[in-house]
Amino acid sequence: MGHLGSIGCSLTVCRGNILKKSAYFYKRSHGFSVIGRCNELILVTRNVRHRNTGYQKVMILCNPSIRKSLLIPPCPIGDSMYVLGFAPRSKDYKIVAISVGRNQDEEPRKTSVVVYTLSDQQWRIRNNVVDISCWEIKSRVPKVFYFQGAAHWFGNTNTHLVSLDFDSEKVTSMEIPNALNETKTMRFLFLLGKSLAIFSISKERSGIWVLEQGKGRLLVIVAV
């Protein structure tokens, strides 16, 4: 991946021992931003200037390996976090947009979840009722770790693990044990055997937690 900035961004695909440029995202200062990726697909946005309405954000799904792209229709909710992923059972790519309504005290009060499926190329509103307080609630792109048809990332406070299942389109979160008692903590997601695990290190302690399959809880296996 080339440099993401105001000068330009090029994407290359390796074929054998030769790097061949397959796409050039933009040449102007108002260029594309990569907000999601999964397998061969890349989700990008760009602010397009209109004469009457000013700048509007457009979203494009790209497959650089075959040089094809798809313009995504406007999302029904604004100021969203977008997660791109693949649903194994339905064999379909999905874009999940998560947005949080706020009251006057800037406290999260309502969660809106809409899903775009590549097969029917339209958005669907989900009536999900979930605890949003620990999420990455702004339009900032999280560092997503994909495992068994789901996306996983750390919440805004770094004390919870948030998971999005692309088949069920269900979002869950769970508190990381002892996370509230730690300061200046670094956490990383990785695979331990066939399980999803968290490596956590701080001034107070370090440890490894494993997500128990089918139980939806974190089990500590190492703590120092």
Protein Blocks (a to p, Z undefined) as FASTA:
>chain_A
ZZddfkbccddddehjaccdfbdfbfcfblcddfbdehjbccdddddddfklopaddddd
ddfknopacdddddfbghiaddddddfklopacdddddddddfkopafbdcdddddfklo
pacdddddcdfklmcfbfbdcddddeehiacdddfkopaccdddfklopacddddehklm
pghiacddddehjaccdddddfkbccdddddehklpacdfbdZZ
